[in-house]
Amino acid sequence: MTHIVMGLLLIVLAYLIRYRKWSWLIVGYNTSSKEEKKKYNKEALCNGVGNLLFILSGIAFVAALGEFWRVGWIVSFSWVLFSIVILVVIIYMNTGNRFKN
């Protein structure tokens, strides 16, 4: 049940950030100065973070299926994959000035 709630919460946040452009939900960007925010492409940043959250919600639903079927390795694998995806995307987003104007 926890994985389903987490997946639904991630979908809602992904929708709000990606399609509604609620950039104030992005940690770090929301506390930046106006001068610092001008350096970033807000639309590309919102799309990138929104896509990440959609992927993470899918992984959470896979964990929910593993929990439902009582297959522990699926839940464990999902959490490992969840962590790896976050790590890889953080490295990807912070290299190459991908979201800067």
C-alpha positions as CSV (number, residue, x, y, z in Angstrom):
1,M,0.0,0.0,0.0
2,T,2.9,2.4,0.8
3,H,4.4,1.9,-2.6
4,I,1.0,2.7,-4.3
5,V,0.6,5.9,-2.3
6,M,4.2,6.9,-3.1
7,G,3.7,6.2,-6.8
8,L,0.5,8.3,-6.9
9,L,2.2,11.2,-5.0
10,L,5.1,11.1,-7.5
11,I,2.7,11.1,-10.4
12,V,0.9,14.2,-9.0
13,L,4.2,16.0,-8.4
14,A,5.5,15.0,-11.9
15,Y,2.3,16.4,-13.5
16,L,2.5,19.6,-11.6
17,I,6.2,20.2,-12.3
18,R,6.2,19.0,-16.0
19,Y,2.9,20.3,-17.3
20,R,1.9,23.1,-14.9
21,K,5.5,24.4,-14.6
22,W,5.4,24.6,-10.8
23,S,9.1,25.2,-10.6
24,W,8.8,26.3,-7.0
25,L,8.5,22.6,-6.1
26,I,12.1,22.0,-7.3
27,V,14.4,22.1,-4.4
28,G,17.3,24.5,-5.0
29,Y,15.6,26.3,-7.8
30,N,12.9,27.6,-5.5
31,T,15.4,29.2,-3.1
32,S,17.6,30.7,-5.8
33,S,17.9,34.4,-6.3
34,K,16.1,36.0,-9.3
35,E,19.5,36.6,-11.0
36,E,20.4,32.9,-10.5
37,K,17.0,31.7,-11.9
38,K,17.5,33.8,-15.0
39,K,20.5,31.6,-15.9
40,Y,18.3,28.5,-16.2
41,N,15.8,27.4,-18.8
42,K,12.8,26.9,-16.6
43,E,10.8,24.9,-19.2
44,A,13.7,22.4,-19.8
45,L,14.3,22.1,-16.0
46,C,10.6,21.4,-15.3
47,N,10.5,18.8,-18.1
48,G,13.6,17.1,-16.9
49,V,12.5,16.9,-13.2
50,G,8.9,15.9,-14.2
51,N,10.2,13.1,-16.4
52,L,12.4,11.8,-13.5
53,L,9.4,11.8,-11.2
54,F,7.3,9.9,-13.8
55,I,10.1,7.2,-14.0
56,L,10.3,7.0,-10.3
57,S,6.6,6.6,-9.9
58,G,6.7,3.7,-12.4
59,I,9.4,2.0,-10.3
60,A,7.3,2.5,-7.2
61,F,4.4,0.8,-8.9
62,V,6.7,-2.2,-9.8
63,A,7.6,-2.4,-6.1
64,A,3.8,-2.4,-5.3
65,L,3.3,-5.3,-7.7
66,G,6.1,-7.2,-6.0
67,E,4.6,-6.5,-2.6
68,F,1.1,-7.6,-3.9
69,W,2.6,-10.9,-5.3
70,R,4.7,-11.4,-2.2
71,V,7.9,-11.5,-4.2
72,G,10.5,-9.9,-2.0
73,W,13.2,-9.7,-4.6
74,I,11.1,-7.5,-6.9
75,V,10.6,-5.0,-4.0
76,S,14.3,-5.0,-3.2
77,F,15.3,-4.7,-6.9
78,S,12.9,-1.8,-7.3
79,W,14.5,0.1,-4.4
80,V,18.0,-0.5,-5.8
81,L,16.8,0.6,-9.2
82,F,15.1,3.7,-7.6
83,S,18.4,4.7,-6.0
84,I,20.5,4.1,-9.1
85,V,18.1,6.1,-11.3
86,I,18.2,9.1,-8.9
87,L,22.0,8.9,-8.7
88,V,22.5,8.7,-12.5
89,V,20.0,11.5,-13.2
90,I,21.5,13.8,-10.6
91,I,24.9,13.3,-12.3
92,Y,23.4,13.8,-15.7
93,M,21.5,17.0,-14.7
94,N,24.5,18.6,-13.1
95,T,27.0,18.0,-15.9
96,G,27.1,19.7,-19.2
97,N,25.0,22.8,-18.3
98,R,21.9,21.0,-19.7
99,F,19.4,23.4,-18.2
100,K,21.3,26.7,-18.5
101,N,20.3,29.3,-21.0
